[in-house]
Amino acid sequence: MSTASAPGTTLPSREDALALVHEYTDSESLRAHMLSVEAAMRAYAARFGEDPERWGLTGLLHDFDYERFPNNAHSATEEHPAQGVRILREHRYPEDMLQAILGHATYCGVARETTMAKALFAVDELTGLITASALVRPSKSVLDLDCRSVRKKMKDKGFARGVSREDVLLGASELGVELDEHIQFVIEALRPVADSIGLKGSAVAG
């Protein structure tokens, strides 16, 4: 079953997208990351009056090829995300989604021209920082996490070294949102899916 999108186009179903994620990705943490980015993208789509399904699937699929094609050389045309985009194109995903996925990897040299592309870049690294910040809490939960805690961890250069602080800052700037507001917005977007992304922990939702 396909979901209606822009006039004259259809999107593959979320079930189809998840099937691709599971086919190409065995890592539970990487799957959780993609689910986290999906949740943040759906929330931002609603905020900007855009299509949550289109934005959500873009977030869900942005890293589906990363485990199999990790691209340590940062090639613009080989491996992740270029190979994933070729696969998605074969599955008839819309071009604006593919351009957004290419744009989230700065080494691809693809300009982030749409709000969807800017949002994907803005939430990608940030969800990683939020996840890491939640997992070191006594509760190991996003439910009792706040922006102040994330900002404190962000300043610690030894914490979650794989997260690019520069990309977090640039992403918020490109999207036109204030950093603290952006962090809190994404935290709140992750709370409804806390269980599926492994961040429910022992906290109780307030």
C-alpha positions, 0 to 999 in steps of 0.5 A: 500500500502506498501513501499519497504524497505530492500530486501525481506521485506516491511514496513507498509505504513505511513498511517497505522502508523498514524492510530496506532498513532491516535488509541492509542494517543489522546493528540495533544502535544504527536502526535506533538512530534511523528511527530517532531521525525519523521521529525528529523529521516527522515532528519538524514536518508538522511544525513547518506544515510539510508532509510528515510521511515524506520527511519521516521516510527520508529520516528513516532511510538516510543511513540504511546503507551505512553499515554495508557501505561505510565510506571511510574514504568519504567518496562523493560517488561511491558507498554511503550515501551515494550507493543508498541513493542509487538503491532508493532510486531503483525503488522509485523514491522521489528525487527531493528525498534523495537529494536531501539524503545526499545533502546530509553528508557534506562530503557529497557536495550536494547543496541543502536547498529544501527545508527537508534537506536542512532539517535532516542535516540539523537533526542527524548529529543532534539525535546522536548527541541526545542519545549519548546524553540520555544513556549516561543518565542514571535513568538511561532515558530521554524522558527526563533529559533536558536541553541544559544537560545536552548543552553541558555534554556538548561542551565536553570535547571528550564526550561522544567524540563521534558527534560533530559539534560543528554540524550541530551548530551549522544545522541549527543555523541553516534551519533558522532555529535557535540552538536551545530551542532546537535541542529541546524540540528534538528531545521532545520529538524522541520521547513518544518513541523512547521505547523503540529507540532504547531510551525509555530507561527507568524514567517515567513520562511526566 
